[in-house]
């Protein structure tokens, strides 16, 4: 699978913002199910697809590959959710 841009799509940006918001609210490394519920997606597969593409773009990382929790924004990913000055 290839992607044309390092910039997140609108849907991917929504995932980044939701991941950031949940983390700020104290949900440490949200699960795919928690992201699905927050985003209102019909399936966890949609969340997985977005997260996999965001990992390829180096905007999200999962330091422990098989952990249930573990998705977090990279420094590069945080740049997309910080308020613009």
Backbone as JSON Lines, residues from 0, in Angstrom:
{"i":0,"aa":"X","n":[0.85,-1.17,0.0],"ca":[0.0,0.0,0.0],"c":[0.89,1.23,0.0]}
{"i":1,"aa":"X","n":[0.57,2.18,-0.84],"ca":[1.34,3.42,-0.9],"c":[0.45,4.59,-0.55]}
{"i":2,"aa":"X","n":[1.08,5.68,-0.19],"ca":[0.34,6.89,0.07],"c":[1.12,8.03,-0.54]}
{"i":3,"aa":"X","n":[0.42,9.06,-0.97],"ca":[1.04,10.13,-1.73],"c":[1.63,11.22,-0.87]}
{"i":4,"aa":"X","n":[1.14,11.41,0.31],"ca":[1.54,12.56,1.09],"c":[1.86,12.17,2.52]}
{"i":5,"aa":"X","n":[2.77,12.92,3.09],"ca":[3.07,12.76,4.51],"c":[2.03,13.47,5.35]}
{"i":6,"aa":"X","n":[1.24,14.33,4.74],"ca":[0.18,15.05,5.44],"c":[-0.97,14.09,5.72]}
{"i":7,"aa":"X","n":[-1.58,14.18,6.89],"ca":[-2.74,13.32,7.17],"c":[-3.97,13.79,6.38]}
{"i":8,"aa":"X","n":[-4.8,12.84,6.01],"ca":[-6.08,13.17,5.38],"c":[-6.99,13.77,6.45]}
{"i":9,"aa":"X","n":[-8.14,14.26,6.04],"ca":[-9.09,14.83,7.01],"c":[-9.51,13.78,8.04]}
{"i":10,"aa":"X","n":[-9.76,12.55,7.59],"ca":[-10.16,11.49,8.51],"c":[-9.01,11.12,9.45]}
{"i":11,"aa":"X","n":[-7.8,11.08,8.93],"ca":[-6.64,10.76,9.76],"c":[-6.38,11.87,10.77]}
{"i":12,"aa":"X","n":[-6.59,13.1,10.37],"ca":[-6.44,14.22,11.29],"c":[-7.45,14.12,12.42]}
{"i":13,"aa":"X","n":[-8.64,13.67,12.11],"ca":[-9.67,13.45,13.13],"c":[-9.22,12.39,14.13]}
{"i":14,"aa":"X","n":[-8.58,11.33,13.64],"ca":[-8.06,10.29,14.52],"c":[-6.94,10.87,15.4]}
{"i":15,"aa":"X","n":[-6.04,11.65,14.82],"ca":[-4.97,12.27,15.6],"c":[-5.53,13.16,16.7]}
{"i":16,"aa":"X","n":[-6.5,13.98,16.36],"ca":[-7.1,14.88,17.34],"c":[-7.81,14.11,18.45]}
{"i":17,"aa":"X","n":[-8.49,13.04,18.09],"ca":[-9.19,12.22,19.09],"c":[-8.19,11.53,20.0]}
{"i":18,"aa":"X","n":[-7.13,10.99,19.43],"ca":[-6.08,10.35,20.22],"c":[-5.47,11.36,21.2]}
{"i":19,"aa":"X","n":[-5.22,12.56,20.73],"ca":[-4.67,13.62,21.58],"c":[-5.65,14.0,22.69]}
{"i":20,"aa":"X","n":[-6.92,14.16,22.34],"ca":[-7.93,14.55,23.33],"c":[-8.09,13.48,24.41]}
{"i":21,"aa":"X","n":[-8.18,12.22,24.0],"ca":[-8.33,11.14,24.98],"c":[-7.12,11.08,25.92]}
{"i":22,"aa":"X","n":[-5.94,11.29,25.37],"ca":[-4.74,11.28,26.2],"c":[-4.76,12.42,27.2]}
{"i":23,"aa":"X","n":[-5.18,13.6,26.75],"ca":[-5.28,14.76,27.67],"c":[-6.32,14.52,28.75]}
{"i":24,"aa":"X","n":[-7.35,13.73,28.43],"ca":[-8.41,13.43,29.4],"c":[-8.01,12.32,30.36]}
{"i":25,"aa":"X","n":[-6.81,11.8,30.21],"ca":[-6.33,10.8,31.15],"c":[-6.44,9.36,30.68]}
{"i":26,"aa":"X","n":[-6.88,9.14,29.45],"ca":[-6.92,7.78,28.9],"c":[-5.53,7.5,28.35]}
{"i":27,"aa":"X","n":[-4.76,6.73,29.08],"ca":[-3.38,6.48,28.68],"c":[-3.37,5.48,27.53]}
{"i":28,"aa":"X","n":[-2.86,5.92,26.39],"ca":[-2.77,5.07,25.2],"c":[-4.09,4.35,24.94]}
{"i":29,"aa":"X","n":[-5.08,5.06,24.4],"ca":[-6.41,4.47,24.17],"c":[-6.37,3.19,23.34]}
{"i":30,"aa":"X","n":[-7.31,2.31,23.6],"ca":[-7.44,1.09,22.82],"c":[-8.15,1.43,21.5]}
{"i":31,"aa":"X","n":[-8.09,0.49,20.58],"ca":[-8.78,0.68,19.3],"c":[-10.27,0.83,19.54]}
{"i":32,"aa":"X","n":[-10.82,0.07,20.46],"ca":[-12.26,0.15,20.77],"c":[-12.61,1.53,21.34]}
{"i":33,"aa":"X","n":[-11.77,2.07,22.23],"ca":[-12.02,3.41,22.77],"c":[-11.97,4.47,21.68]}
{"i":34,"aa":"X","n":[-11.04,4.32,20.76],"ca":[-10.98,5.25,19.63],"c":[-12.22,5.11,18.74]}
{"i":35,"aa":"X","n":[-12.63,3.87,18.5],"ca":[-13.82,3.62,17.68],"c":[-15.04,4.3,18.3]}
{"i":36,"aa":"X","n":[-15.22,4.12,19.59],"ca":[-16.36,4.73,20.28],"c":[-16.31,6.25,20.21]}
{"i":37,"aa":"X","n":[-15.14,6.82,20.43],"ca":[-15.0,8.28,20.41],"c":[-15.2,8.86,19.02]}
{"i":38,"aa":"X","n":[-14.78,8.12,18.01],"ca":[-14.9,8.6,16.63],"c":[-16.26,8.29,16.01]}
{"i":39,"aa":"X","n":[-17.0,7.36,16.62],"ca":[-18.29,6.98,16.07],"c":[-18.19,6.08,14.85]}
{"i":40,"aa":"X","n":[-17.06,5.4,14.68],"ca":[-16.9,4.49,13.55],"c":[-17.72,3.23,13.79]}
{"i":41,"aa":"X","n":[-18.13,2.59,12.71],"ca":[-18.93,1.37,12.8],"c":[-18.1,0.14,13.15]}
{"i":42,"aa":"X","n":[-16.82,0.16,12.79],"ca":[-16.0,-1.03,13.04],"c":[-14.62,-0.64,13.53]}
{"i":43,"aa":"X","n":[-14.0,-1.57,14.23],"ca":[-12.64,-1.34,14.69],"c":[-11.67,-1.39,13.51]}
{"i":44,"aa":"X","n":[-12.06,-2.06,12.43],"ca":[-11.2,-2.15,11.26],"c":[-10.93,-0.77,10.67]}
{"i":45,"aa":"X","n":[-11.9,0.11,10.7],"ca":[-11.7,1.48,10.2],"c":[-10.63,2.18,11.01]}
{"i":46,"aa":"X","n":[-10.67,2.01,12.31],"ca":[-9.67,2.63,13.19],"c":[-8.29,2.04,12.9]}
{"i":47,"aa":"X","n":[-8.23,0.71,12.78],"ca":[-6.95,0.05,12.48],"c":[-6.35,0.55,11.18]}
{"i":48,"aa":"X","n":[-7.17,0.7,10.17],"ca":[-6.7,1.18,8.87],"c":[-6.08,2.57,9.0]}
{"i":49,"aa":"X","n":[-6.79,3.47,9.66],"ca":[-6.26,4.83,9.85],"c":[-4.98,4.81,10.68]}
{"i":50,"aa":"X","n":[-4.96,4.03,11.76],"ca":[-3.77,3.97,12.61],"c":[-2.57,3.41,11.84]}
{"i":51,"aa":"X","n":[-2.79,2.38,11.04],"ca":[-1.69,1.81,10.25],"c":[-1.11,2.83,9.28]}
{"i":52,"aa":"X","n":[-1.98,3.59,8.63],"ca":[-1.5,4.62,7.71],"c":[-0.79,5.73,8.46]}
{"i":53,"aa":"X","n":[-1.31,6.09,9.64],"ca":[-0.65,7.12,10.45],"c":[0.71,6.65,10.96]}
{"i":54,"aa":"X","n":[0.85,5.36,11.23],"ca":[2.15,4.82,11.64],"c":[3.13,4.87,10.47]}
{"i":55,"aa":"X","n":[2.66,4.56,9.26],"ca":[3.53,4.64,8.09],"c":[4.0,6.07,7.85]}
{"i":56,"aa":"X","n":[3.16,7.02,8.18],"ca":[3.52,8.44,8.03],"c":[4.32,8.95,9.23]}
{"i":57,"aa":"X","n":[4.56,8.05,10.2],"ca":[5.32,8.38,11.41],"c":[4.65,9.46,12.26]}
{"i":58,"aa":"X","n":[3.32,9.47,12.27],"ca":[2.55,10.42,13.07],"c":[2.04,9.77,14.35]}
{"i":59,"aa":"X","n":[1.97,8.44,14.35],"ca":[1.53,7.66,15.51],"c":[2.52,6.51,15.65]}
{"i":60,"aa":"X","n":[2.75,6.11,16.89],"ca":[3.62,4.96,17.13],"c":[2.98,4.03,18.15]}
{"i":61,"aa":"X","n":[3.44,2.8,18.11],"ca":[3.02,1.81,19.09],"c":[4.29,1.08,19.53]}
{"i":62,"aa":"X","n":[4.93,1.6,20.61],"ca":[6.21,1.06,21.03],"c":[6.21,-0.42,21.36]}
{"i":63,"aa":"X","n":[5.12,-0.94,21.92],"ca":[5.02,-2.36,22.24],"c":[4.04,-2.97,21.25]}
{"i":64,"aa":"X","n":[4.53,-3.66,20.23],"ca":[3.7,-4.11,19.1],"c":[2.42,-4.87,19.44]}
{"i":65,"aa":"X","n":[2.44,-5.79,20.39],"ca":[1.26,-6.62,20.64],"c":[0.44,-6.18,21.85]}
{"i":66,"aa":"X","n":[0.75,-5.03,22.4],"ca":[0.01,-4.54,23.56],"c":[-1.39,-4.09,23.14]}
{"i":67,"aa":"X","n":[-2.35,-4.26,24.04],"ca":[-3.72,-3.81,23.76],"c":[-3.75,-2.29,23.71]}
{"i":68,"aa":"X","n":[-3.07,-1.67,24.64],"ca":[-2.93,-0.21,24.64],"c":[-1.55,0.13,24.12]}
{"i":69,"aa":"X","n":[-1.4,1.3,23.61],"ca":[-0.05,1.66,23.22],"c":[0.06,2.66,22.1]}
{"i":70,"aa":"X","n":[-1.02,3.01,21.43],"ca":[-0.92,4.0,20.37],"c":[-0.74,5.38,20.98]}
{"i":71,"aa":"X","n":[0.23,6.09,20.46],"ca":[0.44,7.46,20.93],"c":[0.99,8.3,19.78]}
{"i":72,"aa":"X","n":[0.78,9.59,19.91],"ca":[1.28,10.52,18.9],"c":[2.79,10.63,18.99]}
{"i":73,"aa":"X","n":[3.43,10.71,17.84],"ca":[4.85,11.02,17.81],"c":[4.99,12.53,17.89]}
{"i":74,"aa":"X","n":[6.19,13.0,18.01],"ca":[6.43,14.45,18.01],"c":[5.9,15.06,16.71]}
{"i":75,"aa":"X","n":[6.16,14.37,15.61],"ca":[5.67,14.83,14.31],"c":[4.14,14.87,14.29]}
{"i":76,"aa":"X","n":[3.5,13.86,14.87],"ca":[2.05,13.81,14.93],"c":[1.47,14.93,15.8]}
{"i":77,"aa":"X","n":[2.18,15.25,16.88],"ca":[1.73,16.31,17.78],"c":[1.7,17.67,17.08]}
{"i":78,"aa":"X","n":[2.57,17.85,16.09],"ca":[2.59,19.12,15.36],"c":[1.25,19.4,14.66]}
{"i":79,"aa":"X","n":[0.53,18.35,14.3],"ca":[-0.74,18.52,13.59],"c":[-1.91,18.83,14.52]}
{"i":80,"aa":"X","n":[-1.74,18.61,15.81],"ca":[-2.85,18.85,16.74],"c":[-2.58,20.05,17.65]}
{"i":81,"aa":"X","n":[-1.38,20.6,17.6],"ca":[-1.08,21.8,18.39],"c":[-1.79,23.0,17.82]}
{"i":82,"aa":"X","n":[-2.25,23.89,18.68],"ca":[-2.87,25.13,18.17],"c":[-1.84,25.94,17.38]}
{"i":83,"aa":"X","n":[-2.28,26.49,16.28],"ca":[-1.41,27.33,15.44],"c":[-1.21,28.67,16.11]}
{"i":84,"aa":"X","n":[0.0,29.18,16.06],"ca":[0.29,30.49,16.66],"c":[0.14,31.59,15.65]}
